[in-house]
């Protein structure tokens, strides 16, 4: 790897180890084994580098989740079975990527004070919605429906991540989510 790639990997390690607010340019340069000036040369600013590192880390999580989901995909599974399987894979991915989830929750309060961070996080979030639709299944949705479905998956994902970070042993499962959704939207009753 060259200095540019080393810096990106070093920035990801720093994000996972120290978080966004506590990571300094010197931390990144040290983790990458390059000079401090290399950050400016390759990325312009430490923040630009950290934003790219965050975007790549989220993309890597999505790829990891896709691998977990593909490993056990049953082509004849019902949509409900696919939903349950997808959430089992998500919970497994939380364990493998705990620092990334902690980092995302750390970033939320900083968004109001850092417009550049907000833009980077928002761009990653919007792309993530469409990625989640692909991972969980689009079920024939198109256009605005895909974006709404992605937003729903994203809302569920954030909530489940928060539950998991607080108490991994008491996090809702896919089967429990389906049961709860059925409670909210019971099947129509036949009219007499």
N, C-alpha and C positions, 0 to 999 in steps of 0.2 A: 504494500500500500504506500501511497505517497502522503505528503503532509496534509493535503486536503482531506483525504479519506481518514487519516489518523486523527485529525481534529474532529471530524464528525463522530467517529467511534468514541473518542475521549469525551466529547460533549454528552453523548448518550450515557456513558458510564457516570459522569458527574451528575446528570439529571437524576439517575436512579439512586446514586449514593448520597448526594447532598441536597437534591431538590433544585428547583428553579431559582428561588430567591437567594439561596446561600452559595450558588456556584459563581465563582469569579473567573475572569479570563485566565488568570494565572493557574487556577485549578485545571481548566481545560487543557492549557498548554502543557502542564506537567503530566496529566493523564495521557496526552497524546505523544509526549516525548519530543515536542517541537518548541520552537521559540515563540514567545508571546506575540511577536510581530507577525507571525504566520496567520493569526486569526484575522487581522486587518487585511492582509494581502489576499487571502482566499475568500473571506466572507464579509468583509467590511466592518462588522461589529460582532461583539460577543452575543448580543441578542439575536441577530440574524442567524448566527450559527446555532444557538439554542432552539430557535423556532424550527429550523430545518431538522435538527436532531429530534425534536418532539414529533414532527410530521413523519419522519422515517420510523420512529419507534412505534407510532400508532399503526403505520402500514405493516410493520413487521408483526405486530400483534394480530392484525387482520389475517395475514398470511398464515401465522401459527394456528389461529382459530380455524381457518379453512382446512388446514391439514388435519387437525383433530376431528373436524366434522366429516371430512371425506373418508377417513379411515374406517368408519363404521356406518356409512350411509347405506341404507337398504332401499333399493329402487322401487320396491312395492310397498313401502311404508305409507301409512296414511299421513295427511297433513299434521294431525295431532301427534303422531309418533315422531315425525320429523321435528316438530316444535320441541317436544320433550328431549329428543336427542341433541338438538342444537343447544338447549340450555344446559344440559349436562356437559357439553364441550366448553361452553362459556365458563361454567364454574371451575372446570379443570384448568382453563387458561388463566383464570384469576390467580390460582396458586402459582403458576409458572411465571406470572407477570405482575406480582404484587407491587413492586416499585413503580411500575407505570401507572397503576390505578391510584396509588397514593399521590403521585405527581399530579395527575389530572385534577384531583380534588384540591391540591395545594394551589393550583393555578387559578381557580375560579375567583377567589377574592381579589386577585391581582389584576383582573381584566379591566376594571374601571380606571385604573391608574396607568395602564400601558396599552395604548391603542394598537401599537404594532403587534403585541402579543395577542390582543383580541382578534385582530385580523387573521393572524396565523392560526389561532385556535379555531376560529369560525370556519376558515377554509378547510381545515382538517375535519371539522365536525360535519360540514355539508357533504364532503366526499365520503365520510364514514357512514352517513345515512344510506347512501346508495349501495355501499359495500355491504351493509347489514342486510339490506333487502336481498342481495345476491346470496349471502351466507344462509339466511333463514328461509329463503324461498319467497318468490314474488307472487305466486299463486295467480298469475294472469293479470297483474296490475301493470298499468302504464302511466307515464306522465306524472301528473300531480298526485295520483293515487300512490305511486311508488314513493314519492317524497313523503307523503303522509305516513305510509307504512314504515318507511325508514325512520321517521321522527318518533313513531310509536316504539319501534325496536330500540331506538337510542334512549328514549325515556325509561323503558324497562331496564335496559342495560345499566344506565347510570344508577337507578334505584337499587337494582340487585347488587351492583358493585359496592354501593354504600353499605347495604346490609352485610355483604360478605366481609368488607373491611372491618366493620364493627364486631361481627360475630359469625365467623365462617361456619360454625356448626348449626346455626339457626337461620340459614339463608333459604329463601323460597326456591323450590325446584320447578322445573318445567311442568311437571304433573300438577303441582299445587297451583301454579299460575293458571293452567287450563281449568282446573276446578273452580278457582275464584272467578274467572271470566264467565264460566257457565252460570254462576250465581248471579252475576250482573246482567247477563243476557239469556235468561231461560228460554227453552224452546217454546214456540207458540202453542197454546192449548187449542185443541180442536173445538170448534163451535158446534152447539147442538141444534 
